[in-house]
Amino acid sequence: MTVIERMTVTVPLDPFMNLKALSAYSSLSVRKLRQLIDRDPADALPAYRIDRRVLVRKSDFDAYMANYRISGRPGVVAVLRKLA
């Protein structure tokens, strides 16, 4: 009987994704992702350009999208705040 004393498993926990893969992950079109990357630097989706390839780290995309998260219906919330 063989006993394994040590095993190393390599799993990409935070992969770089090309725009096609990111499009499938995010349900946004490649065109929309390019628009987000090309915004002003303060509001742009962080990306890496290597020659003609554009790569986005999954965690960077998730953090970027978290900035645009909304809760509830914004119109209803605004009306309720005016009433209070």
Secondary structure, DSSP 4 states (H G I P E B T S, - for coil): ------------SS-EEEHHHHHHHHT--HHHHHHHHTS-GGGSPP-EEETTEEEEEHHHHHHHHHTT---S-HHHHHHHHHH-
